[in-house]
Amino acid sequence: MDKAFEMIEEWKQECAKDRENEGKMQGGVDLFGLDRPVYKDIAAIEKDIDLLEQSWSLVKEWDEMWEGWKTGRFTELKTEEMEEASGKFNKKLQKLGKDVKEWKTWQATKEKVDQFKKALPLIQDLRNEALRDRHWAQLMDQIGKSFDPTGSDFTLSKVVELGLPNHGELVSTLSNAASKELMVERAVQSLEETWSKMELDVQKYKNDYLKLRTADDIFAALEDNVVTLSTMKASKFAVAFLPVLEKWEQSLALVSETIEAILNVQRAWMYLENIFVGSEDIRKQLPAESKMFDSVNNMWKQVMKQLQNEGNVLQGCKIDGMLTMLNEMEAKLEKIQKSLDQYLETKRQAFPRFYFISNDDLLEILGQAREPQA
């Protein structure tokens, strides 16, 4: 290439001398009043030299560009910039081709650019940010060669050396699959982020207690995420994530069951707390149930304190023994409620008019009676 530019420079100097001689001759022509001759040959040669210089300049430009791409680390290649640069170069090449299309130099450069354009989709596929170790392992297994895609020696030149351009369809298939799997991966990340920020809305109740104020946001997220998990599991691109997806299904099922249990226990506890705390008459009539309620009451305080300290919904529901404890409390409260209903039924049987009033009103009447056993 240096030799070519040296020769072009020599030809330019020779043309300059011819132009200098032409200028000297013009003086004599003018002296004798003759018409100035037109030196078409020199002009044609100058044009050819200019085109030749442009042609070799493009050769140099492309070779320098290609050298930078093929020797640089593959992980640092910017395919968008490569595509843009090759596109601009191709425009200049095509513009020059209007005059030198038959020249071998131009044709050779065009062939290089065309080969690059064909290889660009392969480069873009290999530079896909969605490709993970499992995809590279699958590619190496298919082509029967090993390499380190993150190594400093993995260059565009190495890609050609490995024969990857001959496996363009395989690379394209893996890259497309990786992009689809990336959607699943990001959905899992979004799910993880959602539940890492989901907090329990625990607030004070009366003076001595805590309660879960609302679980609306939790149930809304559960509904949305359960559908998302189901959809992802049905996709053929979720195979690599099945263990993670199944783990999340179990976690969300635990959250749903635990939050439901908290609300059920809370609902029953709040109702019975109004009856058994501070009502000595009912406690005398139902001593075993009162003792049982006191036990549940203490457990409820402990549970809610634990949940308040944890704060996070997912981690709170995963507290060791939490769901078991809530289920036990719910069973005891149901038993207490059943005993209370039976007690009130005996009062209604003794005084049928009590059938026409609600449990709450009846409890109030019995609490105000001087002789609760009457």
Secondary structure, 3 states (H helix, E strand, C coil): CHHHHHHHHHHHHHHHHHHHHHHHHHHHHHHCCCCCCCCHHHHHHHHHHHHHHHHHHHHHHHHHHHHHHHHCEHHHCCHHHHHHHHHHHHHHHHHHHHHHCCCHHHHHHHHHHHHHHHHHHHHHHHCCCCCCHHHHHHHHHHHCCCCCCCCCCCEHHHHHHCCHHHHHHHHHHHHHHHHHHHHHHHHHHHHHHHHHHCECCEEEECCCEEEECCCHHHHHHHHHHHHHHHHHHCCHHHHHHHHHHHHHHHHHHHHHHHHHHHHHHHHHHHHHHHHHCCCHHHHHHCHHHHHHHHHHHHHHHHHHHHHHHHCEHHHHHCCCCHHHHHHHHHHHHHHHHHHHHHHHHHHHHHCHHHHHCCHHHHHHHHHHCCCCCC
